[in-house]
Amino acid sequence: MTHTATATPATPKLPANEPWGIWAAILFVIATLVTAVATLGVAGLVVVMVPAAIAMLVLLCFIVFG
């Protein structure tokens, strides 16, 4: 009786396919918001929120349109 070699399935390289630049930008925006609230309170949140909202729209465009 002959035994055929069974091929092991290749595992996908998920970390290599991850959009790390987008994740880093999202983390940067969230860290900026947290820092603004921690240092300046609600006024800091208002000052930072407009550019953060614009940045999040840009990131969303990157995600949607590639």
QUITA-V248853 format. One record per residue. N is the residue number from 0. RES is the residue in one letter. D_LAST is the distance of its C-alpha to the last C-alpha in Angstrom with 1 decimal. Layout:
N	RES	D_LAST
N	RES	D_LAST
This chain:
0	M	52.8
1	T	49.8
2	H	46.7
3	T	43.3
4	A	40.7
5	T	38.0
6	A	34.5
7	T	32.6
8	P	29.1
9	A	26.4
10	T	24.6
11	P	20.8
12	K	19.6
13	L	17.6
14	P	17.7
15	A	16.3
16	N	13.2
17	E	12.6
18	P	10.0
19	W	13.2
20	G	12.2
21	I	10.6
22	W	13.7
23	A	15.9
24	A	14.9
25	I	15.5
26	L	18.8
27	F	19.7
28	V	19.5
29	I	21.5
30	A	24.0
31	T	24.5
32	L	25.3
33	V	27.7
34	T	29.4
35	A	29.9
36	V	31.5
37	A	33.6
38	T	35.0
39	L	35.3
40	G	35.3
41	V	34.1
42	A	34.3
43	G	31.8
44	L	29.4
45	V	29.7
46	V	29.3
47	V	26.1
48	M	24.6
49	V	23.7
50	P	21.6
51	A	20.1
52	A	19.2
53	I	17.5
54	A	15.6
55	M	14.5
56	L	13.3
57	V	11.2
58	L	9.8
59	L	9.4
60	C	7.5
61	F	5.0
62	I	5.3
63	V	5.7
64	F	3.8
65	G	0.0
